[in-house]
Amino acid sequence: MEVRVDPLVCEANGVCVGLVPDVFDLDDDDELHITQPRPPAELADRVRHAVRSCPKAALSLDDD
């Protein structure tokens, strides 16, 4: 699985950061960074939930 963010759509609401801080991070300029684009299997369900929970649908998954 690979997680991606569309920076043109993301409003840095931080929902994903709250759900999976090991994978998502907001910097001081409120830009979202994916710190683990290919998260470990044990985080897969939480990452999927974060993607579904994004209020702007700015996150996507490419399941391998």
N, C-alpha and C positions, 0 to 999 in steps of 0.2 A: 504494500500500500504506500502511496505517496500522496501527501497532502499539499494543497496549493492555495494561495490567496490571490484574489484579483485586487490589486492595490487601487484600481480606479473605482471599485465598488465598496471596498472596506471603509467603514467609518470609525474604526478603532473603538467599538463599543466595549470590547474586552470580555465578552461572554466566554469566548473560547479560552482566554487566558485564565479565567476563573475556574473553568472546568478541567483544563489540562495544562497547568503551568509548566510541565516538563517539555511541552511541545510548542506552545505559543507564548510570545512575549511582546509586550508593548514598550517601545523605547520612549525617551523623554519628549520626542516630537510626535507622540501618538501614532507611530507607524508600527504596524504589526509585522513581527518576524516569526518565521517558523524555524525553531531551533533544531528540530529533528524532522526533516521533511519525510523521512522513512522511519516512522516511530516503531518501537519494538512491539512484538505481538501482544504483550501484556497490556499495552495501552490502546490497542485497536478499537475496542468497544467504546472507550471514553472519547477517542478522537472522532469516531463516527457520530457519537452523540453531539459533540461540539460542532461538527460540520452541519448537522441538522438543526442545531440551535442558533446558528448565526442569523441575527435579525435582518441582515442585508443579503443573505445567500452569497457571500463573498468567498466562501471556502468551498473547495471541491476535493474529491478523492479520486485517485486513479488506482483502482484495485488491480494488483498483479495477478 
